[in-house]
Amino acid sequence: MKNYFKDLLNLSAPQMIGSLIAFMGSYIGLILVSRIGVAELGSVGLSVAILFPITTFIDRVIRASTSEFSALSDSKDELFSYFWNVVYIGFVLVLIITPGIIYLENILSLFNIPEILSGITYRYLMVALISLPALVLLSTLMCYLASQSIVSYMKKFGLFSAFVMIFLSIPLTSMEFDGETLGAVGLSLAITVSYYIMSIALSIYLILKHKDMNPGLPKKPNLSISLTLLKLGMPVGLSALIRLFSYTFVALTISSIGTSQMASYQFFVSINQILNIVVLAMATATLVLVGKKRGVIGTVSIISFSAALLVVIIAVAITSTAYIFSPYLFILYGLTDEVSYLCSVIFPIFIIDAIFLALNNTNISILNGLKKTNTVLGLHIFFYGLILIPLVTNFSGIFTEGDLITVWIVLLTVNGSLAVSLALTSWIYGMKNDSDLKLLEEKGLVAS
């Protein structure tokens, strides 16, 4: 097990550190926006709640290809063809999603959201829409490099990304346009420009430093490869979409009560973003290891336990540290007394919920590595689509401080139940994988 701890850390640490450093640029921008006013912070929260399911859906469809990239390491032509087909799939998904974002203003009007909140949110999302093609290329490049164990660039790349974001966000968030401070919209513009700069920079790095792994000019789309990738990626993407879309309902309902409640929600979202970066790096490493080792008897169970233990330690460390220093964080964010009080009450529930979410991401990666993506999708439809969304929408229009706590407890219960289900499912399929391998070994079809 010690070896797998080392493998997981070696694979995930560079991406983890690099992504965290890169995120600091966005985080500083968020702090600047928060200090402008509660409405600005609340609009970022609502925007993220709407945009994050979309970007995560695209990212998960792309990340599902990581195990296929790993398996094709010895076949460069096929590997490069897969790379470009993943990019094409991402671009097509962006085109499909675009009309929904353009007409989002009409959808927001169906909810009783304060006009100032919905107005800033719509402008934020229209700017963010421009960033999606760059996000597709960036996600594909990072998954592609991780699948080939090329991760040494991440620390320097993270520093570069953070510098770009800080360089852009400080002037853009404080810039005035038509007599108003750009604020949240300026932050969205800074993120958009940084995505394009980072995707170009990473492409240049790949061309100059790893010429043998350079996919070259775009290849002709291959329908067979695209269908194979979609079959693997769509269940993964839809699982994430359903889960996060349920949180969108929570955010829309909270927004309908007022900006202070939405600002408190965004405070926790920003902490969870930090945790999510770390967990996703670990999840990618887990997916790569399972993809490479699923043909070896007994390894899936060891990888599963190692990854679960690591993410629990990480989740507890990050959330507990945030809780201990929360009074200073409230000051840093410039939160009002009302928002600070709401955050203090909800914090203990958030810590436990964050642990469940971290475990869920790990077990999802294990099941994806075993190509059980439809099983993951089914569990997400049941727990989030059939349980969480109906429960949350029943609270619509009657939110008070007490009801907010109730909703967080509902989230905790659903995520905890899903965590148990995913853990049991990944254990069962891991045992089945070992059983199948032993049967093949007995028949002499695989080496012992």
VEXDREN-2710 file (C-alpha; in Angstrom, 1 decimal):
% VEXDREN-2710
k/r/px/py/pz
1/MET/0.0/0.0/0.0
2/LYS/2.9/2.3/0.7
3/ASN/3.9/2.1/-2.9
4/TYR/0.5/3.2/-4.1
5/PHE/0.5/6.1/-1.6
6/LYS/3.7/7.2/-3.2
7/ASP/2.3/6.7/-6.7
8/LEU/-0.8/8.7/-6.0
9/LEU/1.2/11.5/-4.4
10/ASN/3.7/11.6/-7.2
11/LEU/1.0/11.7/-9.8
12/SER/-1.3/14.2/-8.1
13/ALA/1.1/16.5/-6.2
14/PRO/2.5/18.5/-9.1
15/GLN/-1.0/19.0/-10.6
16/MET/-2.4/19.8/-7.1
17/ILE/0.3/22.3/-6.2
18/GLY/0.2/23.9/-9.7
19/SER/-3.6/24.2/-9.8
20/LEU/-3.7/25.6/-6.2
21/ILE/-1.1/28.2/-7.1
22/ALA/-3.0/29.1/-10.3
23/PHE/-6.3/29.3/-8.3
24/MET/-4.8/31.8/-6.0
25/GLY/-5.0/34.4/-8.8
26/SER/-8.8/33.8/-9.1
27/TYR/-9.1/33.7/-5.3
28/ILE/-7.5/37.1/-4.9
29/GLY/-9.9/38.4/-7.6
30/LEU/-12.8/37.0/-5.6
31/ILE/-11.6/38.7/-2.4
32/LEU/-11.4/42.0/-4.3
33/VAL/-14.9/41.6/-5.6
34/SER/-16.2/40.6/-2.2
35/ARG/-14.9/43.8/-0.7
36/ILE/-16.8/45.8/-3.2
37/GLY/-20.1/44.7/-1.8
38/VAL/-22.4/41.8/-0.8
39/ALA/-24.3/41.9/-4.1
40/GLU/-21.1/41.4/-6.1
41/LEU/-20.0/38.4/-3.9
42/GLY/-23.5/37.0/-4.2
43/SER/-23.6/37.4/-8.0
44/VAL/-20.3/35.5/-8.2
45/GLY/-21.9/32.7/-6.1
46/LEU/-25.0/32.5/-8.3
47/SER/-22.9/32.7/-11.5
48/VAL/-20.6/29.9/-10.3
49/ALA/-23.7/27.8/-9.3
50/ILE/-25.0/28.0/-12.9
51/LEU/-21.7/27.9/-14.8
52/PHE/-19.8/25.3/-12.7
53/PRO/-22.2/22.4/-13.6
54/ILE/-21.7/23.2/-17.3
55/THR/-17.9/23.5/-17.2
56/THR/-17.6/20.5/-15.0
57/PHE/-19.8/18.5/-17.4
58/ILE/-17.5/19.3/-20.2
59/ASP/-14.4/18.7/-18.1
60/ARG/-15.6/15.3/-16.9
61/VAL/-16.4/14.2/-20.4
62/ILE/-12.8/15.1/-21.3
63/ARG/-11.3/13.6/-18.1
64/ALA/-13.0/10.3/-18.8
65/SER/-10.6/10.0/-21.8
66/THR/-7.6/9.9/-19.4
67/SER/-7.7/6.2/-18.9
68/GLU/-7.9/5.7/-22.7
69/PHE/-4.9/8.0/-23.2
70/SER/-3.0/5.9/-20.7
71/ALA/-3.9/2.7/-22.5
72/LEU/-2.7/4.1/-25.8
73/SER/0.7/5.2/-24.7
74/ASP/2.5/2.8/-27.1
75/SER/0.4/3.7/-30.1
76/LYS/1.2/7.3/-31.0
77/ASP/-0.9/7.7/-34.1
78/GLU/-4.0/6.4/-32.4
79/LEU/-3.2/8.4/-29.3
80/PHE/-3.0/11.6/-31.3
81/SER/-6.2/10.8/-33.1
82/TYR/-8.0/10.3/-29.7
83/PHE/-6.6/13.6/-28.5
84/TRP/-8.1/15.6/-31.3
85/ASN/-11.4/13.8/-31.2
86/VAL/-11.7/14.7/-27.5
87/VAL/-11.1/18.4/-28.4
88/TYR/-13.8/18.2/-31.1
89/ILE/-16.3/16.6/-28.7
90/GLY/-15.6/19.5/-26.3
91/PHE/-16.2/22.1/-28.9
92/VAL/-19.5/20.5/-30.0
93/LEU/-20.7/20.5/-26.4
94/VAL/-19.8/24.2/-26.1
95/LEU/-21.9/24.9/-29.2
96/ILE/-24.9/23.0/-27.8
97/ILE/-24.7/24.8/-24.4
98/THR/-24.2/28.3/-25.8
99/PRO/-27.9/29.1/-26.6
100/GLY/-28.9/28.2/-23.0
101/ILE/-26.5/30.7/-21.6
102/ILE/-27.5/33.4/-24.1
103/TYR/-31.2/33.1/-23.1
104/LEU/-30.5/32.6/-19.4
105/GLU/-31.8/36.0/-18.6
106/ASN/-35.3/34.8/-19.4
107/ILE/-34.8/31.7/-17.2
108/LEU/-33.6/33.8/-14.2
109/SER/-36.7/36.0/-14.5
110/LEU/-38.8/32.9/-13.5
111/PHE/-37.2/33.1/-10.0
112/ASN/-37.8/35.8/-7.5
113/ILE/-34.2/37.0/-7.6
114/PRO/-33.3/40.6/-6.7
115/GLU/-32.7/42.6/-9.9
116/ILE/-29.2/43.7/-9.0
117/LEU/-28.2/40.1/-8.4
118/SER/-29.7/38.7/-11.6
119/GLY/-28.3/41.6/-13.7
120/ILE/-24.7/41.2/-12.6
121/THR/-25.0/37.4/-12.9
122/TYR/-26.2/37.5/-16.5
123/ARG/-23.3/39.9/-17.5
124/TYR/-20.8/37.6/-15.7
125/LEU/-22.0/34.5/-17.6
126/MET/-22.1/36.2/-21.0
127/VAL/-18.4/37.1/-20.6
128/ALA/-17.6/33.6/-19.2
129/LEU/-19.3/32.0/-22.3
130/ILE/-16.3/33.3/-24.4
131/SER/-13.9/31.3/-22.2
132/LEU/-15.4/27.8/-22.9
133/PRO/-13.4/26.9/-26.1
134/ALA/-10.1/27.7/-24.3
135/LEU/-11.3/25.7/-21.3
136/VAL/-11.9/22.7/-23.6
137/LEU/-8.3/22.9/-25.0
138/LEU/-6.8/23.5/-21.5
139/SER/-8.6/20.5/-19.9
140/THR/-7.7/18.2/-22.8
141/LEU/-4.1/19.2/-22.7
142/MET/-3.8/18.7/-18.9
143/CYS/-5.5/15.3/-18.9
144/TYR/-3.4/14.2/-21.9
145/LEU/-0.2/15.2/-20.2
146/ALA/-1.2/13.6/-16.9
147/SER/-2.1/10.3/-18.7
148/GLN/1.5/10.2/-20.0
149/SER/2.9/11.0/-16.5
150/ILE/4.1/14.4/-17.7
151/VAL/3.4/16.5/-14.6
152/SER/6.7/18.3/-13.8
153/TYR/5.5/21.4/-15.6
154/MET/2.7/22.0/-13.1
155/LYS/4.4/24.1/-10.4
156/LYS/5.9/26.6/-12.9
157/PHE/2.7/26.6/-14.9
158/GLY/0.7/27.2/-11.7
159/LEU/2.9/30.2/-10.8
160/PHE/2.5/31.6/-14.4
161/SER/-1.3/31.2/-14.2
162/ALA/-1.5/32.9/-10.8
163/PHE/0.6/35.8/-12.1
164/VAL/-1.6/36.2/-15.1
165/MET/-4.8/36.1/-13.0
166/ILE/-3.5/38.6/-10.5
167/PHE/-2.1/40.8/-13.2
168/LEU/-5.5/40.8/-14.9
169/SER/-8.0/40.7/-12.0
170/ILE/-6.6/43.7/-10.0
171/PRO/-7.2/46.3/-12.7
172/LEU/-10.3/44.7/-14.3
173/THR/-12.3/44.2/-11.0
174/SER/-11.7/47.8/-10.0
175/MET/-12.1/49.3/-13.5
176/GLU/-15.1/51.6/-14.0
177/PHE/-17.3/51.4/-17.1
178/ASP/-20.2/53.7/-17.7
179/GLY/-19.9/55.0/-14.2
180/GLU/-20.0/51.6/-12.5
181/THR/-17.2/49.4/-11.1
182/LEU/-16.8/46.2/-13.2
183/GLY/-16.4/44.1/-10.0
184/ALA/-17.7/40.5/-10.7
185/VAL/-17.9/41.1/-14.5
186/GLY/-14.3/42.2/-14.4
187/LEU/-13.4/39.0/-12.6
188/SER/-15.1/37.0/-15.3
189/LEU/-13.2/38.9/-18.0
190/ALA/-9.9/38.3/-16.2
191/ILE/-10.7/34.5/-16.0
192/THR/-11.6/34.4/-19.6
193/VAL/-8.5/36.1/-20.9
194/SER/-6.3/33.9/-18.5
195/TYR/-7.8/30.7/-19.9
196/TYR/-6.7/31.7/-23.5
197/ILE/-3.3/32.7/-22.3
198/MET/-2.8/29.4/-20.3
199/SER/-4.1/27.2/-23.1
200/ILE/-1.7/28.8/-25.6
201/ALA/1.2/28.6/-23.1
202/LEU/0.6/24.9/-22.4
203/SER/0.4/24.2/-26.1
204/ILE/3.8/25.9/-26.7
205/TYR/5.3/23.9/-23.8
206/LEU/4.1/20.6/-25.3
207/ILE/5.5/21.5/-28.7
208/LEU/8.9/22.6/-27.4
209/LYS/9.5/20.2/-24.5
210/HIS/7.8/17.0/-25.6
211/LYS/8.0/16.9/-29.3
212/ASP/7.4/13.2/-29.5
213/MET/4.1/13.6/-27.6
214/ASN/2.9/16.6/-29.7
215/PRO/-0.4/15.7/-31.4
216/GLY/0.5/18.0/-34.3
217/LEU/-2.1/19.7/-36.5
218/PRO/-5.7/18.8/-36.0
219/LYS/-6.6/15.3/-37.4
220/LYS/-9.7/14.4/-39.3
221/PRO/-12.6/13.6/-37.0
222/ASN/-13.2/9.9/-36.5
223/LEU/-16.8/8.9/-35.8
224/SER/-15.9/5.5/-34.3
225/ILE/-13.4/7.1/-31.9
226/SER/-15.8/9.9/-31.0
227/LEU/-18.6/7.4/-30.2
228/THR/-16.2/5.3/-28.1
229/LEU/-15.2/8.4/-26.1
230/LEU/-18.7/9.7/-25.8
231/LYS/-19.9/6.3/-24.6
232/LEU/-17.2/6.5/-21.8
233/GLY/-17.4/10.2/-21.1
234/MET/-21.1/11.1/-21.3
235/PRO/-22.2/9.0/-18.3
236/VAL/-19.3/10.6/-16.3
237/GLY/-20.3/14.1/-17.5
238/LEU/-24.0/13.6/-16.9
239/SER/-23.3/12.2/-13.4
240/ALA/-21.4/15.4/-12.5
241/LEU/-24.1/17.6/-14.2
242/ILE/-26.9/16.0/-12.3
243/ARG/-25.1/16.3/-9.0
244/LEU/-24.0/20.0/-9.5
245/PHE/-27.3/20.9/-11.1
246/SER/-29.0/20.0/-7.8
247/TYR/-26.8/22.6/-6.2
248/THR/-27.9/25.1/-8.8
249/PHE/-31.4/24.7/-7.5
250/VAL/-30.1/25.4/-4.0
251/ALA/-28.3/28.6/-5.2
252/LEU/-31.3/29.9/-7.1
253/THR/-33.6/29.4/-4.1
254/ILE/-31.2/31.0/-1.7
255/SER/-30.8/33.9/-4.2
256/SER/-34.5/34.5/-4.2
257/ILE/-34.4/35.3/-0.4
258/GLY/-31.7/37.9/-0.6
259/THR/-28.1/38.8/-1.2
260/SER/-26.7/38.1/2.3
261/GLN/-27.8/34.4/2.1
262/MET/-26.3/34.0/-1.3
263/ALA/-23.1/35.7/-0.1
264/SER/-22.8/33.1/2.7
265/TYR/-23.3/30.3/0.2
266/GLN/-20.5/31.7/-2.0
267/PHE/-18.1/31.8/1.0
268/PHE/-18.4/28.1/1.3
269/VAL/-18.2/27.6/-2.4
270/SER/-14.9/29.4/-2.5
271/ILE/-13.5/27.1/0.2
272/ASN/-14.9/24.0/-1.6
273/GLN/-13.2/25.2/-4.8
274/ILE/-9.8/24.9/-3.0
275/LEU/-10.7/21.4/-1.7
276/ASN/-12.0/20.4/-5.1
277/ILE/-8.8/21.3/-6.9
278/VAL/-6.9/19.0/-4.5
279/VAL/-9.5/16.2/-4.7
280/LEU/-9.6/16.4/-8.5
281/ALA/-5.9/16.0/-8.8
282/MET/-6.1/13.0/-6.6
283/ALA/-9.0/11.7/-8.6
284/THR/-7.1/12.0/-11.9
285/ALA/-4.2/10.2/-10.3
286/THR/-6.5/7.4/-9.1
287/LEU/-8.1/7.1/-12.5
288/VAL/-4.7/6.8/-14.2
289/LEU/-3.5/4.2/-11.7
290/VAL/-6.8/2.1/-12.0
291/GLY/-6.6/2.4/-15.8
292/LYS/-3.0/1.1/-15.8
293/LYS/-3.4/-1.5/-13.0
294/ARG/-6.9/-2.9/-13.5
295/GLY/-5.3/-6.0/-15.2
296/VAL/-3.4/-6.9/-12.0
297/ILE/-5.2/-8.9/-9.4
298/GLY/-5.7/-7.2/-6.0
299/THR/-4.5/-3.7/-7.0
300/VAL/-7.9/-2.0/-7.4
301/SER/-8.8/-2.6/-3.7
302/ILE/-5.4/-1.3/-2.5
303/ILE/-5.6/1.8/-4.7
304/SER/-9.2/2.4/-3.5
305/PHE/-8.2/2.3/0.1
306/SER/-5.1/4.4/-0.3
307/ALA/-6.9/7.1/-2.3
308/ALA/-9.8/7.2/0.1
309/LEU/-7.5/7.6/3.2
310/LEU/-5.6/10.4/1.5
311/VAL/-8.6/12.4/0.5
312/VAL/-10.2/12.2/3.9
313/ILE/-6.9/13.5/5.5
314/ILE/-6.8/16.3/3.0
315/ALA/-10.5/17.2/3.3
316/VAL/-10.3/17.3/7.1
317/ALA/-7.0/19.4/7.0
318/ILE/-8.4/22.0/4.6
319/THR/-11.9/22.5/6.1
320/SER/-10.7/22.4/9.7
321/THR/-8.0/25.0/9.0
322/ALA/-10.6/27.2/7.3
323/TYR/-12.9/26.8/10.4
324/ILE/-10.1/27.7/12.8
325/PHE/-9.2/30.8/10.9
326/SER/-12.8/31.7/9.9
327/PRO/-12.9/35.0/11.9
328/TYR/-10.0/36.2/9.9
329/LEU/-11.5/35.0/6.7
330/PHE/-14.7/36.9/7.4
331/ILE/-12.6/40.1/7.8
332/LEU/-10.6/39.3/4.7
333/TYR/-13.8/38.9/2.6
334/GLY/-15.3/42.0/4.2
335/LEU/-18.4/40.1/5.2
336/THR/-21.2/41.9/7.0
337/ASP/-22.2/40.7/10.5
338/GLU/-25.3/38.9/9.1
339/VAL/-23.3/36.9/6.5
340/SER/-20.6/36.1/9.1
341/TYR/-23.1/34.7/11.5
342/LEU/-24.8/32.5/8.9
343/CYS/-21.3/31.2/7.9
344/SER/-20.4/30.4/11.5
345/VAL/-23.6/28.4/12.1
346/ILE/-23.3/26.3/8.9
347/PHE/-19.5/25.7/9.1
348/PRO/-19.6/22.4/11.1
349/ILE/-22.1/20.9/8.7
350/PHE/-20.0/22.0/5.7
351/ILE/-16.9/20.2/7.1
352/ILE/-18.6/16.8/7.2
353/ASP/-20.3/17.4/3.9
354/ALA/-16.9/18.2/2.3
355/ILE/-15.5/14.9/3.5
356/PHE/-18.3/13.0/1.9
357/LEU/-17.9/14.9/-1.4
358/ALA/-14.1/14.2/-1.4
359/LEU/-14.8/10.5/-0.9
360/ASN/-17.4/10.5/-3.6
361/ASN/-15.0/11.9/-6.2
362/THR/-12.5/9.2/-5.3
363/ASN/-14.9/6.3/-5.7
364/ILE/-16.3/7.8/-8.9
365/SER/-12.8/7.8/-10.3
366/ILE/-12.3/4.2/-9.3
367/LEU/-15.6/3.1/-11.0
368/ASN/-14.7/5.2/-14.1
369/GLY/-11.4/3.5/-14.2
370/LEU/-13.2/0.1/-14.2
371/LYS/-15.5/1.5/-17.0
372/LYS/-18.6/1.3/-14.8
373/THR/-19.7/4.8/-15.8
374/ASN/-23.3/3.9/-16.2
375/THR/-23.5/2.6/-12.6
376/VAL/-22.2/6.0/-11.4
377/LEU/-24.8/7.8/-13.6
378/GLY/-27.6/5.7/-12.2
379/LEU/-26.6/6.4/-8.6
380/HIS/-26.4/10.2/-9.3
381/ILE/-29.8/10.1/-11.0
382/PHE/-31.3/8.4/-7.9
383/PHE/-29.7/10.4/-5.1
384/TYR/-29.6/13.9/-6.7
385/GLY/-32.2/13.8/-9.5
386/LEU/-34.9/11.9/-7.6
387/ILE/-34.2/12.8/-4.0
388/LEU/-32.2/16.0/-3.5
389/ILE/-33.7/18.3/-6.2
390/PRO/-37.4/17.5/-5.1
391/LEU/-36.5/18.0/-1.4
392/VAL/-34.7/21.3/-2.1
393/THR/-37.4/22.7/-4.3
394/ASN/-40.0/22.0/-1.7
395/PHE/-38.2/24.7/0.5
396/SER/-38.6/27.3/-2.3
397/GLY/-39.9/30.6/-1.1
398/ILE/-39.8/29.8/2.7
399/PHE/-36.1/30.0/3.4
400/THR/-35.1/31.5/6.7
401/GLU/-32.0/31.0/8.7
402/GLY/-33.4/27.8/10.2
403/ASP/-34.4/26.5/6.8
404/LEU/-30.9/27.1/5.5
405/ILE/-29.6/24.9/8.2
406/THR/-32.2/22.3/7.3
407/VAL/-31.2/22.4/3.6
408/TRP/-27.5/21.9/4.5
409/ILE/-28.5/18.9/6.6
410/VAL/-30.4/17.5/3.6
411/LEU/-27.3/18.0/1.5
412/LEU/-25.2/16.2/4.1
413/THR/-27.6/13.3/4.3
414/VAL/-27.8/12.8/0.6
415/ASN/-24.1/13.1/0.1
416/GLY/-23.4/10.7/3.0
417/SER/-25.8/8.2/1.6
418/LEU/-24.2/8.4/-1.9
419/ALA/-20.8/8.1/-0.3
420/VAL/-21.7/4.8/1.3
421/SER/-23.3/3.5/-1.9
422/LEU/-20.3/4.5/-4.1
423/ALA/-17.9/2.9/-1.6
424/LEU/-19.8/-0.4/-1.6
425/THR/-20.2/-0.4/-5.3
426/SER/-16.5/0.3/-6.0
427/TRP/-15.6/-2.5/-3.6
428/ILE/-18.0/-4.9/-5.2
429/TYR/-16.7/-4.1/-8.7
430/GLY/-13.1/-4.2/-7.5
431/MET/-13.7/-7.7/-6.1
432/LYS/-15.5/-8.7/-9.4
433/ASN/-12.5/-7.4/-11.4
434/ASP/-10.2/-9.6/-9.3
435/SER/-12.5/-12.6/-9.7
436/ASP/-12.6/-12.2/-13.5
437/LEU/-8.8/-11.9/-13.7
438/LYS/-8.3/-15.1/-11.6
439/LEU/-10.7/-16.9/-13.9
440/LEU/-8.7/-15.8/-17.0
441/GLU/-5.5/-16.7/-15.2
442/GLU/-6.8/-20.2/-14.6
443/LYS/-7.7/-20.6/-18.2
444/GLY/-4.2/-19.4/-19.2
445/LEU/-5.5/-16.3/-20.9
446/VAL/-3.5/-13.9/-18.7
447/ALA/-0.1/-14.1/-17.0
448/SER/-0.1/-14.7/-13.3
END
